[in-house]
Amino acid sequence: MKFILKWLVNGVIVVSLLMYYADVSFWNAAITATALTLIAYFVGDQLILRSTNNMVATLADFVLAYLILWFAADQMDWDLNGGEILVIAVILGIAEWFIHRYVFQEELSVRAK
């Protein structure tokens, strides 16, 4: 269930932004989002998140997303620049932070000072 949630959230973000920024076809964007989700799940969630904390795992997911999207854009000759990849990676990082909170089943709350 947690993987499906991650796949859906990442898929919506990556597919929509790849289609918007670089006019990538739906299927190419979906394949890229699926590959990114698989790598991020096994590296970021199963390895890093289990042995560190949410912030480290989120940062790792951000870096992985940037590198994978840069590699995909380069290999598939997409018209996607570093700034657009950075925007996608930052949005994914924010989403990952919330997903990790769900994985840990921690309650989100605003702390009053």
Secondary structure by P-SEA (a helix, b strand, c coil): caaaaaaaaaaaaaaaaaaaaccccaaaaaaaaaaaaaaaaaaccccccccccaaaaaaaaaaaaaaaaaaaaaaacccccaaaaaaaaaaaaaaaaaaaaaaacbbbbbbcc
